[in-house]
Amino acid sequence: MGDQSASGAYRGRPPAQGSVRPTPDGFAQWCREACLALPGSAVDWPWGPDSHVFRIHGKMFALLWHNARVSEHMIVNLKAEPDEVPLLIANYEVVGPGFHMNKRHWITVELCPAADLDFVEELIEDSYDNVVAGLPARLRSSLQSLMVQPSPGRYLAVPSAGA
């Protein structure tokens, strides 16, 4: 299937909560951009063109898709810390158990007007970090050339020399 690597630089943020919100297609596009902005991330479509699987070194950290049984909106499945999963589900209306995933490690987030995009972006980054933490040391070290660490626990893509 296809494979598209991240450009390395974050391609923009959605409008702030108080301003104009993305359309349903805009939420999906925003999510794709947020996932691909993470260092070394790639996307493929193993289950068809409507299911975007985001990976780091071949390991999935996000699945963006639509399933009418879950929501009228696009959803994204993300990996989470097992002890945080029940808290996220209990405290956030847009978060549910990982649909078609291991419910101990995965959550499903509804990309709808009620979603706080800053919060969803944090969940995407946490999912990426959880998967990276499980990679062998040699693969984690290969990501170091793509990242800078401005503050503990938060990584940003290093702009290319031409940017």
Secondary structure in CASP SS format (residue, H / E / C, confidence):
PFRMAT SS
TARGET T0000
AUTHOR 0000-0000-0000
METHOD secondary structure of the structure
MODEL  1
M C 1.00
G C 1.00
D C 1.00
Q E 1.00
S E 1.00
A C 1.00
S C 1.00
G C 1.00
A C 1.00
Y C 1.00
R C 1.00
G C 1.00
R C 1.00
P C 1.00
P C 1.00
A C 1.00
Q C 1.00
G C 1.00
S C 1.00
V C 1.00
R C 1.00
P C 1.00
T C 1.00
P H 1.00
D H 1.00
G H 1.00
F H 1.00
A H 1.00
Q H 1.00
W H 1.00
C H 1.00
R H 1.00
E H 1.00
A H 1.00
C H 1.00
L H 1.00
A C 1.00
L C 1.00
P C 1.00
G C 1.00
S E 1.00
A E 1.00
V E 1.00
D E 1.00
W C 1.00
P C 1.00
W C 1.00
G C 1.00
P C 1.00
D C 1.00
S C 1.00
H E 1.00
V E 1.00
F E 1.00
R E 1.00
I E 1.00
H C 1.00
G C 1.00
K E 1.00
M E 1.00
F E 1.00
A E 1.00
L E 1.00
L E 1.00
W E 1.00
H C 1.00
N C 1.00
A C 1.00
R C 1.00
V C 1.00
S C 1.00
E C 1.00
H C 1.00
M E 1.00
I E 1.00
V E 1.00
N E 1.00
L E 1.00
K E 1.00
A C 1.00
E C 1.00
P C 1.00
D C 1.00
E C 1.00
V H 1.00
P H 1.00
L H 1.00
L H 1.00
I H 1.00
A H 1.00
N H 1.00
Y C 1.00
E C 1.00
V C 1.00
V E 1.00
G E 1.00
P E 1.00
G C 1.00
F C 1.00
H C 1.00
M C 1.00
N C 1.00
K C 1.00
R C 1.00
H C 1.00
W E 1.00
I E 1.00
T E 1.00
V E 1.00
E E 1.00
L E 1.00
C C 1.00
P C 1.00
A C 1.00
A C 1.00
D C 1.00
L H 1.00
D H 1.00
F H 1.00
V H 1.00
E H 1.00
E H 1.00
L H 1.00
I H 1.00
E H 1.00
D H 1.00
S H 1.00
Y H 1.00
D H 1.00
N H 1.00
V H 1.00
V H 1.00
A H 1.00
G C 1.00
L C 1.00
P C 1.00
A H 1.00
R H 1.00
L H 1.00
R H 1.00
S H 1.00
S H 1.00
L H 1.00
Q H 1.00
S H 1.00
L H 1.00
M E 1.00
V E 1.00
Q E 1.00
P E 1.00
S E 1.00
P C 1.00
G C 1.00
R E 1.00
Y E 1.00
L E 1.00
A E 1.00
V C 1.00
P C 1.00
S C 1.00
A C 1.00
G C 1.00
A C 1.00
END
